[in-house]
Amino acid sequence: MEDFFKELIVVYKTHVRVKQIKKKAIENFSLFYSSFMDEHKDPKQNKDKYLQLKRIGLQYILNNQDLIYSEINR
């Protein structure tokens, strides 16, 4: 999961070039992650499974805010 988020941060950094305070940066990255998951979901996939994956990712972001913030501002 850590590798997935490192790659996602690289994609995120190509779109956002402004440094932000931690709270705002994590909020914006969470919104980016949610929109990324919505854009790349398979319509044939079970909706419960999709929501579970999205929830797990958002929980990972919440639990690792310091790590994600430092990666974004690198």
N, CA, C and O atoms as a Tripos MOL2 file, in Angstrom:
@<TRIPOS>MOLECULE
protein
  296   295    74     0     0
PROTEIN
NO_CHARGES

@<TRIPOS>ATOM
      1 N           0.8250   -1.1830    0.0000 N.3       1 MET1
      2 CA          0.0000    0.0000    0.0000 C.3       1 MET1
      3 C           0.8740    1.2520    0.0000 C.2       1 MET1
      4 O           0.5380    2.2610   -0.6210 O.2       1 MET1
      5 N           1.9810    1.1690    0.6960 N.am      2 GLU2
      6 CA          2.8810    2.3200    0.7680 C.3       2 GLU2
      7 C           3.4110    2.6840   -0.6160 C.2       2 GLU2
      8 O           3.5220    3.8630   -0.9520 O.2       2 GLU2
      9 N           3.7360    1.6730   -1.4150 N.am      3 ASP3
     10 CA          4.2270    1.9290   -2.7730 C.3       3 ASP3
     11 C           3.1550    2.5800   -3.6440 C.2       3 ASP3
     12 O           3.4480    3.4790   -4.4330 O.2       3 ASP3
     13 N           1.9210    2.1230   -3.4970 N.am      4 PHE4
     14 CA          0.8130    2.7060   -4.2510 C.3       4 PHE4
     15 C           0.6860    4.1960   -3.9420 C.2       4 PHE4
     16 O           0.5260    5.0100   -4.8520 O.2       4 PHE4
     17 N           0.7580    4.5520   -2.6600 N.am      5 PHE5
     18 CA          0.6070    5.9520   -2.2890 C.3       5 PHE5
     19 C           1.8130    6.7850   -2.7050 C.2       5 PHE5
     20 O           1.6630    7.9720   -2.9930 O.2       5 PHE5
     21 N           2.9990    6.1930   -2.7430 N.am      6 LYS6
     22 CA          4.1580    6.9390   -3.2350 C.3       6 LYS6
     23 C           3.9730    7.2960   -4.7000 C.2       6 LYS6
     24 O           4.2840    8.4120   -5.1160 O.2       6 LYS6
     25 N           3.4700    6.3580   -5.4760 N.am      7 GLU7
     26 CA          3.2070    6.6280   -6.8930 C.3       7 GLU7
     27 C           2.0770    7.6390   -7.0610 C.2       7 GLU7
     28 O           2.1390    8.5040   -7.9340 O.2       7 GLU7
     29 N           1.0630    7.5310   -6.2360 N.am      8 LEU8
     30 CA         -0.0560    8.4680   -6.3050 C.3       8 LEU8
     31 C           0.3910    9.8810   -5.9280 C.2       8 LEU8
     32 O          -0.0960   10.8550   -6.5000 O.2       8 LEU8
     33 N           1.3000    9.9970   -4.9840 N.am      9 ILE9
     34 CA          1.8290   11.3050   -4.5990 C.3       9 ILE9
     35 C           2.6050   11.9260   -5.7580 C.2       9 ILE9
     36 O           2.5390   13.1370   -5.9690 O.2       9 ILE9
     37 N           3.3300   11.1170   -6.4990 N.am     10 VAL10
     38 CA          4.0580   11.6250   -7.6680 C.3      10 VAL10
     39 C           3.0780   12.2140   -8.6760 C.2      10 VAL10
     40 O           3.3220   13.2870   -9.2280 O.2      10 VAL10
     41 N           1.9820   11.5230   -8.9130 N.am     11 VAL11
     42 CA          0.9560   12.0270   -9.8310 C.3      11 VAL11
     43 C           0.3290   13.3020   -9.2750 C.2      11 VAL11
     44 O           0.1040   14.2620  -10.0120 O.2      11 VAL11
     45 N           0.0500   13.3060   -7.9830 N.am     12 TYR12
     46 CA         -0.5520   14.4690   -7.3250 C.3      12 TYR12
     47 C           0.3570   15.6860   -7.4310 C.2      12 TYR12
     48 O          -0.1150   16.7970   -7.6720 O.2      12 TYR12
     49 N           1.6540   15.4810   -7.2520 N.am     13 LYS13
     50 CA          2.6000   16.5940   -7.2760 C.3      13 LYS13
     51 C           2.7050   17.2310   -8.6580 C.2      13 LYS13
     52 O           3.0980   18.3930   -8.7630 O.2      13 LYS13
     53 N           2.3700   16.5110   -9.7060 N.am     14 THR14
     54 CA          2.4020   17.1060  -11.0420 C.3      14 THR14
     55 C           1.2540   18.0950  -11.2250 C.2      14 THR14
     56 O           1.3350   18.9950  -12.0600 O.2      14 THR14
     57 N           0.1840   17.9280  -10.4440 N.am     15 HIS15
     58 CA         -0.9780   18.8120  -10.5550 C.3      15 HIS15
     59 C          -0.9540   19.9620   -9.5520 C.2      15 HIS15
     60 O          -1.4980   21.0320   -9.8250 O.2      15 HIS15
     61 N          -0.3360   19.7530   -8.4080 N.am     16 VAL16
     62 CA         -0.3200   20.7650   -7.3560 C.3      16 VAL16
     63 C           1.1220   21.2050   -7.1320 C.2      16 VAL16
     64 O           1.9790   20.3930   -6.7830 O.2      16 VAL16
     65 N           1.3800   22.4730   -7.3300 N.am     17 ARG17
     66 CA          2.7460   22.9650   -7.2160 C.3      17 ARG17
     67 C           2.9330   23.9450   -6.0570 C.2      17 ARG17
     68 O           4.0340   24.4620   -5.8630 O.2      17 ARG17
     69 N           1.8980   24.2040   -5.3010 N.am     18 VAL18
     70 CA          1.9450   25.1880   -4.2270 C.3      18 VAL18
     71 C           2.0860   24.4580   -2.8890 C.2      18 VAL18
     72 O           1.4060   23.4600   -2.6470 O.2      18 VAL18
     73 N           2.9620   24.9550   -2.0320 N.am     19 LYS19
     74 CA          3.0660   24.3820   -0.6960 C.3      19 LYS19
     75 C           1.9050   24.8770    0.1430 C.2      19 LYS19
     76 O           1.5200   26.0430    0.0650 O.2      19 LYS19
     77 N           1.3540   23.9880    0.9410 N.am     20 GLN20
     78 CA          0.2010   24.3120    1.7680 C.3      20 GLN20
     79 C           0.4690   23.8790    3.2050 C.2      20 GLN20
     80 O           1.3780   23.0940    3.4750 O.2      20 GLN20
     81 N          -0.3420   24.4050    4.1180 N.am     21 ILE21
     82 CA         -0.2210   23.9450    5.4900 C.3      21 ILE21
     83 C          -0.6770   22.4870    5.5450 C.2      21 ILE21
     84 O          -1.4010   22.0150    4.6680 O.2      21 ILE21
     85 N          -0.2450   21.7920    6.5800 N.am     22 LYS22
     86 CA         -0.4680   20.3510    6.6590 C.3      22 LYS22
     87 C          -1.9460   19.9690    6.5480 C.2      22 LYS22
     88 O          -2.3000   19.0780    5.7750 O.2      22 LYS22
     89 N          -2.7930   20.6280    7.3050 N.am     23 LYS23
     90 CA         -4.2130   20.2730    7.3090 C.3      23 LYS23
     91 C          -4.8180   20.4000    5.9150 C.2      23 LYS23
     92 O          -5.5350   19.5070    5.4640 O.2      23 LYS23
     93 N          -4.5350   21.4890    5.2450 N.am     24 LYS24
     94 CA         -5.0800   21.7310    3.9070 C.3      24 LYS24
     95 C          -4.4780   20.7600    2.8840 C.2      24 LYS24
     96 O          -5.1770   20.2780    1.9930 O.2      24 LYS24
     97 N          -3.1810   20.4760    3.0170 N.am     25 ALA25
     98 CA         -2.5270   19.5600    2.0830 C.3      25 ALA25
     99 C          -3.1100   18.1510    2.1900 C.2      25 ALA25
    100 O          -3.3470   17.5000    1.1730 O.2      25 ALA25
    101 N          -3.3420   17.6790    3.4140 N.am     26 ILE26
    102 CA         -3.9090   16.3450    3.6040 C.3      26 ILE26
    103 C          -5.3510   16.3110    3.1170 C.2      26 ILE26
    104 O          -5.7820   15.3210    2.5240 O.2      26 ILE26
    105 N          -6.0900   17.3660    3.3590 N.am     27 GLU27
    106 CA         -7.4750   17.4440    2.8920 C.3      27 GLU27
    107 C          -7.5290   17.3980    1.3640 C.2      27 GLU27
    108 O          -8.3410   16.6710    0.7920 O.2      27 GLU27
    109 N          -6.6760   18.1640    0.7150 N.am     28 ASN28
    110 CA         -6.6440   18.1820   -0.7500 C.3      28 ASN28
    111 C          -6.1850   16.8480   -1.3220 C.2      28 ASN28
    112 O          -6.7070   16.3940   -2.3400 O.2      28 ASN28
    113 N          -5.2060   16.2150   -0.6690 N.am     29 PHE29
    114 CA         -4.7400   14.9110   -1.1440 C.3      29 PHE29
    115 C          -5.8340   13.8570   -0.9690 C.2      29 PHE29
    116 O          -5.9840   12.9780   -1.8190 O.2      29 PHE29
    117 N          -6.5900   13.9350    0.1080 N.am     30 SER30
    118 CA         -7.7040   13.0030    0.3210 C.3      30 SER30
    119 C          -8.7650   13.1720   -0.7660 C.2      30 SER30
    120 O          -9.3050   12.1890   -1.2720 O.2      30 SER30
    121 N          -9.0540   14.4100   -1.1170 N.am     31 LEU31
    122 CA        -10.0020   14.6710   -2.2100 C.3      31 LEU31
    123 C          -9.4660   14.1510   -3.5400 C.2      31 LEU31
    124 O         -10.2150   13.6040   -4.3490 O.2      31 LEU31
    125 N          -8.1640   14.3280   -3.7570 N.am     32 PHE32
    126 CA         -7.5330   13.8180   -4.9680 C.3      32 PHE32
    127 C          -7.6420   12.2920   -5.0220 C.2      32 PHE32
    128 O          -7.9720   11.7210   -6.0620 O.2      32 PHE32
    129 N          -7.3630   11.6420   -3.8930 N.am     33 TYR33
    130 CA         -7.4520   10.1800   -3.8250 C.3      33 TYR33
    131 C          -8.8820    9.7170   -4.1150 C.2      33 TYR33
    132 O          -9.0850    8.7640   -4.8680 O.2      33 TYR33
    133 N          -9.8580   10.3790   -3.5270 N.am     34 SER34
    134 CA        -11.2560   10.0020   -3.7560 C.3      34 SER34
    135 C         -11.6410   10.1510   -5.2220 C.2      34 SER34
    136 O         -12.2910    9.2730   -5.7890 O.2      34 SER34
    137 N         -11.2460   11.2490   -5.8300 N.am     35 SER35
    138 CA        -11.5720   11.4420   -7.2400 C.3      35 SER35
    139 C         -10.8060   10.4530   -8.1170 C.2      35 SER35
    140 O         -11.3320    9.9940   -9.1310 O.2      35 SER35
    141 N          -9.5790   10.1230   -7.7420 N.am     36 PHE36
    142 CA         -8.8000    9.1270   -8.4700 C.3      36 PHE36
    143 C          -9.4900    7.7740   -8.4270 C.2      36 PHE36
    144 O          -9.5790    7.0860   -9.4440 O.2      36 PHE36
    145 N          -9.9760    7.3920   -7.2580 N.am     37 MET37
    146 CA        -10.6700    6.1110   -7.1220 C.3      37 MET37
    147 C         -11.9880    6.1240   -7.9050 C.2      37 MET37
    148 O         -12.3460    5.1250   -8.5280 O.2      37 MET37
    149 N         -12.7010    7.2350   -7.8780 N.am     38 ASP38
    150 CA        -13.9610    7.3270   -8.6160 C.3      38 ASP38
    151 C         -13.7320    7.2340  -10.1150 C.2      38 ASP38
    152 O         -14.5280    6.6320  -10.8360 O.2      38 ASP38
    153 N         -12.6520    7.8270  -10.5780 N.am     39 GLU39
    154 CA        -12.3550    7.8440  -12.0100 C.3      39 GLU39
    155 C         -11.9190    6.4780  -12.5220 C.2      39 GLU39
    156 O         -12.2080    6.1240  -13.6660 O.2      39 GLU39
    157 N         -11.2270    5.7080  -11.6850 N.am     40 HIS40
    158 CA        -10.6550    4.4460  -12.1340 C.3      40 HIS40
    159 C         -11.4100    3.2090  -11.6550 C.2      40 HIS40
    160 O         -10.8810    2.1000  -11.7220 O.2      40 HIS40
    161 N         -12.6340    3.3850  -11.1760 N.am     41 LYS41
    162 CA        -13.3740    2.2040  -10.7320 C.3      41 LYS41
    163 C         -13.9840    1.4910  -11.9220 C.2      41 LYS41
    164 O         -14.3240    2.1090  -12.9310 O.2      41 LYS41
    165 N         -14.1150    0.2010  -11.7910 N.am     42 ASP42
    166 CA        -14.6900   -0.6340  -12.8280 C.3      42 ASP42
    167 C         -16.1940   -0.7330  -12.5830 C.2      42 ASP42
    168 O         -16.6050   -1.1750  -11.5100 O.2      42 ASP42
    169 N         -17.0160   -0.3390  -13.5350 N.am     43 PRO43
    170 CA        -18.4750   -0.3810  -13.3090 C.3      43 PRO43
    171 C         -18.9900   -1.7880  -13.0310 C.2      43 PRO43
    172 O         -20.0330   -1.9460  -12.3970 O.2      43 PRO43
    173 N         -18.2820   -2.8010  -13.4900 N.am     44 LYS44
    174 CA        -18.7150   -4.1740  -13.2640 C.3      44 LYS44
    175 C         -18.3100   -4.6820  -11.8790 C.2      44 LYS44
    176 O         -18.8030   -5.7140  -11.4240 O.2      44 LYS44
    177 N         -17.4180   -3.9590  -11.2170 N.am     45 GLN45
    178 CA        -16.9190   -4.3800   -9.9080 C.3      45 GLN45
    179 C         -18.0060   -4.2070   -8.8440 C.2      45 GLN45
    180 O         -18.8570   -3.3220   -8.9370 O.2      45 GLN45
    181 N         -17.9530   -5.0580   -7.8550 N.am     46 ASN46
    182 CA        -18.8980   -4.9900   -6.7470 C.3      46 ASN46
    183 C         -18.7440   -3.6590   -6.0180 C.2      46 ASN46
    184 O         -17.6330   -3.2860   -5.6430 O.2      46 ASN46
    185 N         -19.8400   -2.9440   -5.8130 N.am     47 LYS47
    186 CA        -19.7980   -1.6200   -5.1900 C.3      47 LYS47
    187 C         -19.2760   -1.6780   -3.7610 C.2      47 LYS47
    188 O         -18.5470   -0.7780   -3.3450 O.2      47 LYS47
    189 N         -19.6300   -2.7170   -2.9930 N.am     48 ASP48
    190 CA        -19.1640   -2.8440   -1.6170 C.3      48 ASP48
    191 C         -17.6420   -2.9950   -1.5680 C.2      48 ASP48
    192 O         -16.9820   -2.4230   -0.7000 O.2      48 ASP48
    193 N         -17.1020   -3.7550   -2.4880 N.am     49 LYS49
    194 CA        -15.6510   -3.9410   -2.5450 C.3      49 LYS49
    195 C         -14.9660   -2.6190   -2.8800 C.2      49 LYS49
    196 O         -13.9350   -2.2860   -2.2960 O.2      49 LYS49
    197 N         -15.5300   -1.8760   -3.8060 N.am     50 TYR50
    198 CA        -14.9860   -0.5760   -4.1890 C.3      50 TYR50
    199 C         -14.9910    0.3860   -3.0040 C.2      50 TYR50
    200 O         -13.9920    1.0550   -2.7380 O.2      50 TYR50
    201 N         -16.1100    0.4550   -2.2990 N.am     51 LEU51
    202 CA        -16.2070    1.3510   -1.1510 C.3      51 LEU51
    203 C         -15.2470    0.9480   -0.0420 C.2      51 LEU51
    204 O         -14.6980    1.8050    0.6510 O.2      51 LEU51
    205 N         -15.0450   -0.3490    0.1270 N.am     52 GLN52
    206 CA        -14.1030   -0.8260    1.1410 C.3      52 GLN52
    207 C         -12.6800   -0.4020    0.7940 C.2      52 GLN52
    208 O         -11.9350    0.0280    1.6740 O.2      52 GLN52
    209 N         -12.2960   -0.5160   -0.4690 N.am     53 LEU53
    210 CA        -10.9620   -0.0940   -0.8950 C.3      53 LEU53
    211 C         -10.7770    1.4080   -0.7200 C.2      53 LEU53
    212 O          -9.7110    1.8620   -0.3050 O.2      53 LEU53
    213 N         -11.8000    2.1670   -1.0330 N.am     54 LYS54
    214 CA        -11.7360    3.6180   -0.8750 C.3      54 LYS54
    215 C         -11.6000    3.9910    0.6020 C.2      54 LYS54
    216 O         -10.8140    4.8700    0.9580 O.2      54 LYS54
    217 N         -12.3610    3.3250    1.4460 N.am     55 ARG55
    218 CA        -12.3250    3.5950    2.8840 C.3      55 ARG55
    219 C         -10.9640    3.2330    3.4740 C.2      55 ARG55
    220 O         -10.4340    3.9720    4.3040 O.2      55 ARG55
    221 N         -10.4000    2.1100    3.0560 N.am     56 ILE56
    222 CA         -9.0820    1.6980    3.5410 C.3      56 ILE56
    223 C          -8.0270    2.7230    3.1450 C.2      56 ILE56
    224 O          -7.1570    3.0520    3.9510 O.2      56 ILE56
    225 N          -8.0900    3.2280    1.9270 N.am     57 GLY57
    226 CA         -7.1400    4.2420    1.4710 C.3      57 GLY57
    227 C          -7.2610    5.5400    2.2490 C.2      57 GLY57
    228 O          -6.2510    6.1420    2.6120 O.2      57 GLY57
    229 N          -8.4730    5.9730    2.5070 N.am     58 LEU58
    230 CA         -8.6750    7.2070    3.2780 C.3      58 LEU58
    231 C          -8.1990    7.0290    4.7260 C.2      58 LEU58
    232 O          -7.6740    7.9660    5.3260 O.2      58 LEU58
    233 N          -8.3820    5.8350    5.2790 N.am     59 GLN59
    234 CA         -7.9060    5.5600    6.6310 C.3      59 GLN59
    235 C          -6.3750    5.5630    6.6560 C.2      59 GLN59
    236 O          -5.7700    6.0410    7.6150 O.2      59 GLN59
    237 N          -5.7580    5.0350    5.6110 N.am     60 TYR60
    238 CA         -4.2960    5.0450    5.5130 C.3      60 TYR60
    239 C          -3.7860    6.4890    5.4780 C.2      60 TYR60
    240 O          -2.8010    6.8170    6.1400 O.2      60 TYR60
    241 N          -4.4450    7.3360    4.7170 N.am     61 ILE61
    242 CA         -4.0530    8.7460    4.6410 C.3      61 ILE61
    243 C          -4.1750    9.3940    6.0200 C.2      61 ILE61
    244 O          -3.2870   10.1350    6.4420 O.2      61 ILE61
    245 N          -5.2550    9.1200    6.7060 N.am     62 LEU62
    246 CA         -5.4710    9.6950    8.0320 C.3      62 LEU62
    247 C          -4.4110    9.2360    9.0340 C.2      62 LEU62
    248 O          -3.9230   10.0300    9.8380 O.2      62 LEU62
    249 N          -4.0620    7.9590    8.9790 N.am     63 ASN63
    250 CA         -3.0860    7.4160    9.9280 C.3      63 ASN63
    251 C          -1.6490    7.8100    9.6130 C.2      63 ASN63
    252 O          -0.8000    7.7770   10.5040 O.2      63 ASN63
    253 N          -1.3560    8.1780    8.3820 N.am     64 ASN64
    254 CA          0.0110    8.4870    7.9600 C.3      64 ASN64
    255 C           0.1360    9.9120    7.4330 C.2      64 ASN64
    256 O           0.8090   10.1510    6.4300 O.2      64 ASN64
    257 N          -0.5000   10.8390    8.0980 N.am     65 GLN65
    258 CA         -0.5070   12.2290    7.6430 C.3      65 GLN65
    259 C           0.8980   12.8160    7.5720 C.2      65 GLN65
    260 O           1.2300   13.4990    6.6030 O.2      65 GLN65
    261 N           1.7210   12.5620    8.5760 N.am     66 ASP66
    262 CA          3.0680   13.1320    8.6020 C.3      66 ASP66
    263 C           3.9040   12.6250    7.4290 C.2      66 ASP66
    264 O           4.5990   13.4010    6.7730 O.2      66 ASP66
    265 N           3.8340   11.3340    7.1720 N.am     67 LEU67
    266 CA          4.5920   10.7360    6.0740 C.3      67 LEU67
    267 C           4.1220   11.2900    4.7270 C.2      67 LEU67
    268 O           4.9430   11.6500    3.8830 O.2      67 LEU67
    269 N           2.8420   11.3570    4.5320 N.am     68 ILE68
    270 CA          2.2900   11.8440    3.2620 C.3      68 ILE68
    271 C           2.6160   13.3230    3.0700 C.2      68 ILE68
    272 O           2.9770   13.7440    1.9710 O.2      68 ILE68
    273 N           2.4900   14.1030    4.1300 N.am     69 TYR69
    274 CA          2.7950   15.5370    4.0310 C.3      69 TYR69
    275 C           4.2640   15.7590    3.6840 C.2      69 TYR69
    276 O           4.5870   16.6260    2.8720 O.2      69 TYR69
    277 N           5.1420   14.9870    4.2900 N.am     70 SER70
    278 CA          6.5680   15.1500    3.9870 C.3      70 SER70
    279 C           6.8710   14.7230    2.5470 C.2      70 SER70
    280 O           7.7180   15.3290    1.8910 O.2      70 SER70
    281 N           6.1970   13.7010    2.0570 N.am     71 GLU71
    282 CA          6.3860   13.2720    0.6610 C.3      71 GLU71
    283 C           5.8600   14.3150   -0.3230 C.2      71 GLU71
    284 O           6.4710   14.5580   -1.3630 O.2      71 GLU71
    285 N           4.7350   14.9240    0.0070 N.am     72 ILE72
    286 CA          4.1550   15.9410   -0.8790 C.3      72 ILE72
    287 C           5.0820   17.1530   -0.9720 C.2      72 ILE72
    288 O           5.2460   17.7210   -2.0520 O.2      72 ILE72
    289 N           5.6730   17.5450    0.1160 N.am     73 ASN73
    290 CA          6.5170   18.7530    0.1420 C.3      73 ASN73
    291 C           7.9840   18.4950   -0.1610 C.2      73 ASN73
    292 O           8.8110   19.3910    0.0080 O.2      73 ASN73
    293 N           8.3130   17.3340   -0.5880 N.am     74 ARG74
    294 CA          9.6910   17.0070   -0.9390 C.3      74 ARG74
    295 C          10.0880   17.6160   -2.2240 C.2      74 ARG74
    296 O          11.2230   17.4380   -2.6670 O.2      74 ARG74
@<TRIPOS>BOND
     1     1     2 1
     2     2     3 1
     3     3     4 2
     4     3     5 am
     5     5     6 1
     6     6     7 1
     7     7     8 2
     8     7     9 am
     9     9    10 1
    10    10    11 1
    11    11    12 2
    12    11    13 am
    13    13    14 1
    14    14    15 1
    15    15    16 2
    16    15    17 am
    17    17    18 1
    18    18    19 1
    19    19    20 2
    20    19    21 am
    21    21    22 1
    22    22    23 1
    23    23    24 2
    24    23    25 am
    25    25    26 1
    26    26    27 1
    27    27    28 2
    28    27    29 am
    29    29    30 1
    30    30    31 1
    31    31    32 2
    32    31    33 am
    33    33    34 1
    34    34    35 1
    35    35    36 2
    36    35    37 am
    37    37    38 1
    38    38    39 1
    39    39    40 2
    40    39    41 am
    41    41    42 1
    42    42    43 1
    43    43    44 2
    44    43    45 am
    45    45    46 1
    46    46    47 1
    47    47    48 2
    48    47    49 am
    49    49    50 1
    50    50    51 1
    51    51    52 2
    52    51    53 am
    53    53    54 1
    54    54    55 1
    55    55    56 2
    56    55    57 am
    57    57    58 1
    58    58    59 1
    59    59    60 2
    60    59    61 am
    61    61    62 1
    62    62    63 1
    63    63    64 2
    64    63    65 am
    65    65    66 1
    66    66    67 1
    67    67    68 2
    68    67    69 am
    69    69    70 1
    70    70    71 1
    71    71    72 2
    72    71    73 am
    73    73    74 1
    74    74    75 1
    75    75    76 2
    76    75    77 am
    77    77    78 1
    78    78    79 1
    79    79    80 2
    80    79    81 am
    81    81    82 1
    82    82    83 1
    83    83    84 2
    84    83    85 am
    85    85    86 1
    86    86    87 1
    87    87    88 2
    88    87    89 am
    89    89    90 1
    90    90    91 1
    91    91    92 2
    92    91    93 am
    93    93    94 1
    94    94    95 1
    95    95    96 2
    96    95    97 am
    97    97    98 1
    98    98    99 1
    99    99   100 2
   100    99   101 am
   101   101   102 1
   102   102   103 1
   103   103   104 2
   104   103   105 am
   105   105   106 1
   106   106   107 1
   107   107   108 2
   108   107   109 am
   109   109   110 1
   110   110   111 1
   111   111   112 2
   112   111   113 am
   113   113   114 1
   114   114   115 1
   115   115   116 2
   116   115   117 am
   117   117   118 1
   118   118   119 1
   119   119   120 2
   120   119   121 am
   121   121   122 1
   122   122   123 1
   123   123   124 2
   124   123   125 am
   125   125   126 1
   126   126   127 1
   127   127   128 2
   128   127   129 am
   129   129   130 1
   130   130   131 1
   131   131   132 2
   132   131   133 am
   133   133   134 1
   134   134   135 1
   135   135   136 2
   136   135   137 am
   137   137   138 1
   138   138   139 1
   139   139   140 2
   140   139   141 am
   141   141   142 1
   142   142   143 1
   143   143   144 2
   144   143   145 am
   145   145   146 1
   146   146   147 1
   147   147   148 2
   148   147   149 am
   149   149   150 1
   150   150   151 1
   151   151   152 2
   152   151   153 am
   153   153   154 1
   154   154   155 1
   155   155   156 2
   156   155   157 am
   157   157   158 1
   158   158   159 1
   159   159   160 2
   160   159   161 am
   161   161   162 1
   162   162   163 1
   163   163   164 2
   164   163   165 am
   165   165   166 1
   166   166   167 1
   167   167   168 2
   168   167   169 am
   169   169   170 1
   170   170   171 1
   171   171   172 2
   172   171   173 am
   173   173   174 1
   174   174   175 1
   175   175   176 2
   176   175   177 am
   177   177   178 1
   178   178   179 1
   179   179   180 2
   180   179   181 am
   181   181   182 1
   182   182   183 1
   183   183   184 2
   184   183   185 am
   185   185   186 1
   186   186   187 1
   187   187   188 2
   188   187   189 am
   189   189   190 1
   190   190   191 1
   191   191   192 2
   192   191   193 am
   193   193   194 1
   194   194   195 1
   195   195   196 2
   196   195   197 am
   197   197   198 1
   198   198   199 1
   199   199   200 2
   200   199   201 am
   201   201   202 1
   202   202   203 1
   203   203   204 2
   204   203   205 am
   205   205   206 1
   206   206   207 1
   207   207   208 2
   208   207   209 am
   209   209   210 1
   210   210   211 1
   211   211   212 2
   212   211   213 am
   213   213   214 1
   214   214   215 1
   215   215   216 2
   216   215   217 am
   217   217   218 1
   218   218   219 1
   219   219   220 2
   220   219   221 am
   221   221   222 1
   222   222   223 1
   223   223   224 2
   224   223   225 am
   225   225   226 1
   226   226   227 1
   227   227   228 2
   228   227   229 am
   229   229   230 1
   230   230   231 1
   231   231   232 2
   232   231   233 am
   233   233   234 1
   234   234   235 1
   235   235   236 2
   236   235   237 am
   237   237   238 1
   238   238   239 1
   239   239   240 2
   240   239   241 am
   241   241   242 1
   242   242   243 1
   243   243   244 2
   244   243   245 am
   245   245   246 1
   246   246   247 1
   247   247   248 2
   248   247   249 am
   249   249   250 1
   250   250   251 1
   251   251   252 2
   252   251   253 am
   253   253   254 1
   254   254   255 1
   255   255   256 2
   256   255   257 am
   257   257   258 1
   258   258   259 1
   259   259   260 2
   260   259   261 am
   261   261   262 1
   262   262   263 1
   263   263   264 2
   264   263   265 am
   265   265   266 1
   266   266   267 1
   267   267   268 2
   268   267   269 am
   269   269   270 1
   270   270   271 1
   271   271   272 2
   272   271   273 am
   273   273   274 1
   274   274   275 1
   275   275   276 2
   276   275   277 am
   277   277   278 1
   278   278   279 1
   279   279   280 2
   280   279   281 am
   281   281   282 1
   282   282   283 1
   283   283   284 2
   284   283   285 am
   285   285   286 1
   286   286   287 1
   287   287   288 2
   288   287   289 am
   289   289   290 1
   290   290   291 1
   291   291   292 2
   292   291   293 am
   293   293   294 1
   294   294   295 1
   295   295   296 2
@<TRIPOS>SUBSTRUCTURE
     1 MET1         2 RESIDUE 1 A MET
     2 GLU2         6 RESIDUE 1 A GLU
     3 ASP3        10 RESIDUE 1 A ASP
     4 PHE4        14 RESIDUE 1 A PHE
     5 PHE5        18 RESIDUE 1 A PHE
     6 LYS6        22 RESIDUE 1 A LYS
     7 GLU7        26 RESIDUE 1 A GLU
     8 LEU8        30 RESIDUE 1 A LEU
     9 ILE9        34 RESIDUE 1 A ILE
    10 VAL10       38 RESIDUE 1 A VAL
    11 VAL11       42 RESIDUE 1 A VAL
    12 TYR12       46 RESIDUE 1 A TYR
    13 LYS13       50 RESIDUE 1 A LYS
    14 THR14       54 RESIDUE 1 A THR
    15 HIS15       58 RESIDUE 1 A HIS
    16 VAL16       62 RESIDUE 1 A VAL
    17 ARG17       66 RESIDUE 1 A ARG
    18 VAL18       70 RESIDUE 1 A VAL
    19 LYS19       74 RESIDUE 1 A LYS
    20 GLN20       78 RESIDUE 1 A GLN
    21 ILE21       82 RESIDUE 1 A ILE
    22 LYS22       86 RESIDUE 1 A LYS
    23 LYS23       90 RESIDUE 1 A LYS
    24 LYS24       94 RESIDUE 1 A LYS
    25 ALA25       98 RESIDUE 1 A ALA
    26 ILE26      102 RESIDUE 1 A ILE
    27 GLU27      106 RESIDUE 1 A GLU
    28 ASN28      110 RESIDUE 1 A ASN
    29 PHE29      114 RESIDUE 1 A PHE
    30 SER30      118 RESIDUE 1 A SER
    31 LEU31      122 RESIDUE 1 A LEU
    32 PHE32      126 RESIDUE 1 A PHE
    33 TYR33      130 RESIDUE 1 A TYR
    34 SER34      134 RESIDUE 1 A SER
    35 SER35      138 RESIDUE 1 A SER
    36 PHE36      142 RESIDUE 1 A PHE
    37 MET37      146 RESIDUE 1 A MET
    38 ASP38      150 RESIDUE 1 A ASP
    39 GLU39      154 RESIDUE 1 A GLU
    40 HIS40      158 RESIDUE 1 A HIS
    41 LYS41      162 RESIDUE 1 A LYS
    42 ASP42      166 RESIDUE 1 A ASP
    43 PRO43      170 RESIDUE 1 A PRO
    44 LYS44      174 RESIDUE 1 A LYS
    45 GLN45      178 RESIDUE 1 A GLN
    46 ASN46      182 RESIDUE 1 A ASN
    47 LYS47      186 RESIDUE 1 A LYS
    48 ASP48      190 RESIDUE 1 A ASP
    49 LYS49      194 RESIDUE 1 A LYS
    50 TYR50      198 RESIDUE 1 A TYR
    51 LEU51      202 RESIDUE 1 A LEU
    52 GLN52      206 RESIDUE 1 A GLN
    53 LEU53      210 RESIDUE 1 A LEU
    54 LYS54      214 RESIDUE 1 A LYS
    55 ARG55      218 RESIDUE 1 A ARG
    56 ILE56      222 RESIDUE 1 A ILE
    57 GLY57      226 RESIDUE 1 A GLY
    58 LEU58      230 RESIDUE 1 A LEU
    59 GLN59      234 RESIDUE 1 A GLN
    60 TYR60      238 RESIDUE 1 A TYR
    61 ILE61      242 RESIDUE 1 A ILE
    62 LEU62      246 RESIDUE 1 A LEU
    63 ASN63      250 RESIDUE 1 A ASN
    64 ASN64      254 RESIDUE 1 A ASN
    65 GLN65      258 RESIDUE 1 A GLN
    66 ASP66      262 RESIDUE 1 A ASP
    67 LEU67      266 RESIDUE 1 A LEU
    68 ILE68      270 RESIDUE 1 A ILE
    69 TYR69      274 RESIDUE 1 A TYR
    70 SER70      278 RESIDUE 1 A SER
    71 GLU71      282 RESIDUE 1 A GLU
    72 ILE72      286 RESIDUE 1 A ILE
    73 ASN73      290 RESIDUE 1 A ASN
    74 ARG74      294 RESIDUE 1 A ARG
